[in-house]
Amino acid sequence: MYKEVAFDPRCMADIEYYSLVKQHFGFEKGRYISAEIRSWAKEAMTHVKESDLTTIRKQSVKNYLNKLGRSKSSAEFLLTKDRQGVAADCWQNWTEEQRNIRQFSCMVSNGIGEDRIDIDRINDGCGEWNVPASISVDRTDPKCIVGGVLPLLILSDCVTIVDQFFRFAENAVLVELFKAIRETSVRRLRVATAMETRAIHRVYDREFRALNTNVCLEWIKAPDKYFHDRYLITEVGAVRSGHGFMADVEKGTHSDLANINIIGRDEAMRTIHELEQLLADGRATLEFSA
């Protein structure tokens, strides 16, 4: 559902690509441009200055790039920790080095290359570009549930699950989650649930300690029925699942598939704020930390 896009800075010399950057990336769009912002903006500026854009359009793009070049962060850009520190003399060489770390979801460029998509293919709705606002995953398979949110986990540092029925003991989804985040930049996992857990330290030692090698786990007991919707929220994106994130036995009904939907920043941040307020007021408690 979330995509890490390599975006050729040469494309900024074309107003259609500039509009693409402004309108189709960020928290609620499910896409981020993967780039070192200042280097990318500097290279893009060179091509914009040499372009045949009209004076007004050229100034508009230059203003955006100038602002971008002075920024340490941007709503449209995200460079994950494992991609930082890679030096190269141009975007083309930078992307080649980065692909040794991890493949991009797609590469946007008007240059030649079978692995690249251009504006025409994007306008035609090619699969490499499209980000569905909602996906359905097999609720009976913990690997499918985690696989549905894995693209977001890859981009994130801190993950918060708010799900009143997400239990600690004998939770196959949590097992798969610990396995998956080993290969990501996630360093903090918070779970807020209304479920009771007896002997929580023993459960952790028995079921999860061997799996958790580098993540700070926080288990929060929230008030019963306070949170109706179930969320997985990170600093760069968020999804909601009506059925929650627990696996269930096959029933042969519509509910065997869980729908996972991208949500907006306001809803996500409001949920995090309410959780923090519950903790501050003592209505929610941190039951376990490891």
C-alpha positions as CSV (number, residue, x, y, z in Angstrom):
1,M,0.0,0.0,0.0
2,Y,3.0,2.3,0.5
3,K,5.6,2.9,-2.1
4,E,9.2,4.1,-2.1
5,V,9.8,5.9,-5.4
6,A,13.0,6.8,-7.1
7,F,12.2,10.0,-9.0
8,D,14.5,11.3,-11.6
9,P,15.3,15.0,-10.9
10,R,15.6,15.7,-14.6
11,C,11.9,15.3,-14.8
12,M,11.3,18.5,-13.0
13,A,12.0,20.3,-16.3
14,D,8.6,19.1,-17.3
15,I,5.6,20.7,-15.6
16,E,3.6,17.4,-15.6
17,Y,6.2,15.8,-13.4
18,Y,6.3,18.8,-11.2
19,S,2.6,18.5,-10.7
20,L,3.1,14.8,-9.9
21,V,5.5,15.6,-7.1
22,K,3.2,18.2,-5.6
23,Q,0.0,16.2,-5.7
24,H,0.8,12.5,-5.5
25,F,3.3,12.1,-2.6
26,G,3.0,12.2,1.1
27,F,1.4,10.6,4.2
28,E,-2.1,10.3,2.7
29,K,-1.0,9.4,-0.8
30,G,0.9,6.2,0.1
31,R,4.0,7.3,-1.8
32,Y,7.3,9.0,-0.9
33,I,10.2,10.1,-3.1
34,S,13.3,8.4,-1.8
35,A,16.2,10.9,-2.1
36,E,18.7,13.0,-0.3
37,I,16.6,16.2,-0.5
38,R,19.3,18.9,-1.0
39,S,21.3,16.9,-3.6
40,W,18.1,16.0,-5.4
41,A,16.9,19.6,-5.5
42,K,20.3,20.9,-6.7
43,E,20.4,18.5,-9.5
44,A,16.8,19.2,-10.5
45,M,17.5,22.9,-10.5
46,T,20.2,22.5,-13.1
47,H,17.7,20.9,-15.5
48,V,14.9,23.4,-14.8
49,K,17.2,26.3,-15.6
50,E,18.0,24.7,-18.9
51,S,14.4,23.8,-19.7
52,D,12.0,25.5,-22.2
53,L,9.3,26.0,-19.5
54,T,7.5,29.3,-19.7
55,T,8.9,32.0,-17.4
56,I,6.0,31.8,-15.0
57,R,6.2,28.0,-14.7
58,K,9.9,27.9,-14.5
59,Q,9.8,30.4,-11.6
60,S,7.2,28.3,-9.8
61,V,9.4,25.2,-10.1
62,K,12.5,27.1,-9.1
63,N,10.7,28.5,-6.0
64,Y,9.7,25.0,-5.0
65,L,13.2,23.7,-5.4
66,N,14.8,26.6,-3.6
67,K,12.5,26.0,-0.6
68,L,13.3,22.3,-0.8
69,G,17.0,22.9,-0.9
70,R,16.8,24.8,2.4
71,S,14.7,22.1,4.1
72,K,15.8,19.1,6.1
73,S,12.5,17.4,5.5
74,S,9.5,17.6,3.1
75,A,6.0,16.1,3.0
76,E,6.9,14.4,-0.3
77,F,10.3,13.0,0.5
78,L,11.5,10.3,2.8
79,L,14.9,8.7,3.1
80,T,14.9,5.7,5.3
81,K,17.8,5.2,7.7
82,D,19.3,2.3,5.8
83,R,19.5,4.5,2.7
84,Q,21.3,7.4,4.3
85,G,24.9,8.2,3.8
86,V,25.2,7.0,0.2
87,A,27.3,9.4,-1.8
88,A,27.2,9.7,-5.6
89,D,27.9,12.4,-8.2
90,C,24.5,12.2,-9.8
91,W,21.0,10.7,-9.3
92,Q,21.6,7.9,-11.8
93,N,24.7,6.6,-9.9
94,W,22.9,7.2,-6.5
95,T,20.0,5.0,-7.5
96,E,22.3,2.2,-8.7
97,E,24.0,2.2,-5.3
98,Q,20.7,2.3,-3.5
99,R,19.4,-0.7,-5.4
100,N,22.1,-2.8,-3.8
101,I,20.5,-2.0,-0.5
102,R,16.9,-2.5,-1.5
103,Q,14.9,-2.2,-4.7
104,F,12.6,0.7,-5.1
105,S,8.9,0.2,-5.5
106,C,9.2,2.0,-8.9
107,M,11.5,4.4,-10.7
108,V,9.9,7.5,-12.4
109,S,11.9,8.9,-15.3
110,N,11.5,10.1,-18.8
111,G,14.7,8.4,-19.7
112,I,15.3,5.1,-21.3
113,G,15.0,1.9,-19.3
114,E,12.8,-1.1,-18.9
115,D,12.6,-0.6,-15.2
116,R,11.4,2.9,-15.4
117,I,7.9,4.4,-15.8
118,D,7.1,7.7,-17.4
119,I,4.2,10.1,-17.2
120,D,2.3,8.3,-20.0
121,R,2.4,5.0,-18.2
122,I,1.4,6.7,-15.0
123,N,-1.6,8.4,-16.7
124,D,-2.5,5.0,-18.1
125,G,-2.7,3.7,-14.5
126,C,0.2,1.2,-14.5
127,G,0.4,-1.1,-11.5
128,E,3.9,0.0,-10.5
129,W,2.5,3.5,-9.8
130,N,-0.9,2.8,-8.4
131,V,-1.4,2.7,-4.6
132,P,-4.8,1.2,-3.6
133,A,-6.5,3.1,-0.9
134,S,-7.8,-0.3,0.4
135,I,-6.6,-3.9,0.2
136,S,-8.0,-7.2,1.4
137,V,-5.8,-9.7,3.1
138,D,-6.5,-13.3,4.2
139,R,-7.5,-12.9,7.9
140,T,-6.8,-16.6,8.5
141,D,-3.1,-16.3,7.6
142,P,-0.9,-14.2,10.0
143,K,1.8,-13.8,7.2
144,C,-0.8,-12.3,4.9
145,I,-1.9,-9.8,7.6
146,V,1.7,-8.7,8.2
147,G,2.5,-8.7,4.5
148,G,-0.3,-6.2,3.9
149,V,1.4,-3.6,6.2
150,L,5.0,-4.5,5.5
151,P,5.5,-1.8,2.8
152,L,4.6,0.8,5.5
153,L,6.9,-0.9,8.1
154,I,9.8,-0.7,5.8
155,L,9.5,3.1,5.8
156,S,9.0,3.6,9.5
157,D,10.9,3.9,12.8
158,C,8.1,3.7,15.3
159,V,4.9,1.6,15.0
160,T,1.8,2.0,17.2
161,I,-1.0,-0.6,17.0
162,V,-4.3,0.4,18.5
163,D,-6.6,-2.6,18.6
164,Q,-8.7,-3.4,21.6
165,F,-8.7,-7.2,20.8
166,F,-5.0,-7.6,20.1
167,R,-3.8,-10.1,22.6
168,F,-0.3,-10.8,23.8
169,A,-0.2,-14.6,24.4
170,E,-0.4,-17.0,21.5
171,N,-0.6,-14.3,18.9
172,A,0.7,-15.6,15.6
173,V,0.5,-12.1,14.0
174,L,2.8,-10.7,16.7
175,V,5.2,-13.5,16.0
176,E,5.2,-12.7,12.3
177,L,5.5,-9.0,13.0
178,F,8.7,-9.5,15.1
179,K,10.1,-11.6,12.3
180,A,9.3,-9.0,9.6
181,I,10.6,-5.9,11.4
182,R,14.0,-7.4,11.8
183,E,14.6,-6.4,8.1
184,T,13.2,-2.9,8.6
185,S,14.2,0.4,10.4
186,V,11.5,-0.1,13.1
187,R,13.0,0.4,16.5
188,R,9.9,0.9,18.6
189,L,6.7,-1.1,18.7
190,R,3.8,0.1,20.9
191,V,0.6,-1.9,21.3
192,A,-2.5,-0.4,22.9
193,T,-5.2,-3.0,23.7
194,A,-8.0,-3.7,26.1
195,M,-7.1,-7.4,26.5
196,E,-5.9,-8.7,29.8
197,T,-2.6,-10.6,30.0
198,R,-1.7,-12.8,32.9
199,A,2.0,-13.2,33.8
200,I,2.9,-10.9,30.9
201,H,6.7,-11.2,31.6
202,R,6.6,-15.0,31.4
203,V,4.6,-14.8,28.2
204,Y,7.2,-12.5,26.7
205,D,10.1,-14.7,27.8
206,R,8.4,-17.8,26.4
207,E,7.0,-16.5,23.1
208,F,8.8,-13.4,22.0
209,R,12.2,-12.8,23.7
210,A,14.1,-14.9,21.2
211,L,12.4,-13.1,18.3
212,N,13.0,-9.6,19.5
213,T,16.6,-8.6,18.8
214,N,16.5,-4.8,18.4
215,V,13.0,-3.4,19.0
216,C,11.7,-1.6,22.1
217,L,8.3,-3.1,22.9
218,E,5.7,-1.3,24.9
219,W,2.5,-3.0,25.9
220,I,-0.3,-0.6,26.9
221,K,-3.6,-1.5,28.6
222,A,-6.3,0.8,27.3
223,P,-9.8,1.3,28.6
224,D,-12.3,-1.3,27.4
225,K,-14.3,-0.1,24.3
226,Y,-12.5,3.3,24.2
227,F,-11.1,2.7,20.7
228,H,-13.6,1.2,18.3
229,D,-11.5,1.3,15.1
230,R,-8.2,-0.6,14.9
231,Y,-5.1,1.2,13.7
232,L,-1.5,0.7,12.7
233,I,0.1,4.1,12.8
234,T,3.7,5.2,12.1
235,E,5.3,8.6,11.7
236,V,5.0,8.4,7.9
237,G,1.7,6.7,7.3
238,A,-1.3,4.9,8.9
239,V,-3.9,2.3,8.1
240,R,-7.2,1.2,9.7
241,S,-8.7,-2.3,9.7
242,G,-12.3,-2.8,10.6
243,H,-11.7,-6.4,11.7
244,G,-8.4,-5.5,13.5
245,F,-5.0,-7.2,13.1
246,M,-5.6,-10.5,14.9
247,A,-5.8,-13.7,12.8
248,D,-8.9,-15.8,13.1
249,V,-10.1,-19.2,12.0
250,E,-11.7,-19.7,8.6
251,K,-15.4,-19.3,8.8
252,G,-16.3,-19.4,5.1
253,T,-17.8,-15.9,5.3
254,H,-17.0,-12.4,4.1
255,S,-15.1,-11.8,7.3
256,D,-12.3,-14.3,6.2
257,L,-10.9,-11.3,4.4
258,A,-9.8,-8.2,6.4
259,N,-9.8,-4.8,4.7
260,I,-6.9,-2.5,5.4
261,N,-7.4,1.1,4.5
262,I,-5.0,4.1,4.3
263,I,-6.2,6.9,6.5
264,G,-5.4,10.6,6.8
265,R,-2.8,12.3,9.0
266,D,-5.4,14.1,11.1
267,E,-7.2,10.9,12.1
268,A,-3.9,9.1,12.8
269,M,-2.5,12.0,14.9
270,R,-5.8,12.4,16.8
271,T,-5.7,8.7,17.7
272,I,-2.1,9.0,18.9
273,H,-2.9,12.2,20.9
274,E,-5.8,10.4,22.6
275,L,-3.6,7.5,23.5
276,E,-1.0,9.8,25.0
277,Q,-3.8,11.6,27.0
278,L,-5.1,8.4,28.4
279,L,-1.6,7.5,29.6
280,A,-1.1,11.0,31.1
281,D,-4.5,10.7,32.9
282,G,-3.8,7.3,34.2
283,R,-6.7,5.8,32.3
284,A,-4.3,3.7,30.3
285,T,-1.2,2.0,31.8
286,L,2.1,0.8,30.4
287,E,1.9,-2.9,31.5
288,F,5.2,-4.1,30.0
289,S,8.3,-2.7,28.4
290,A,11.2,-4.6,26.9
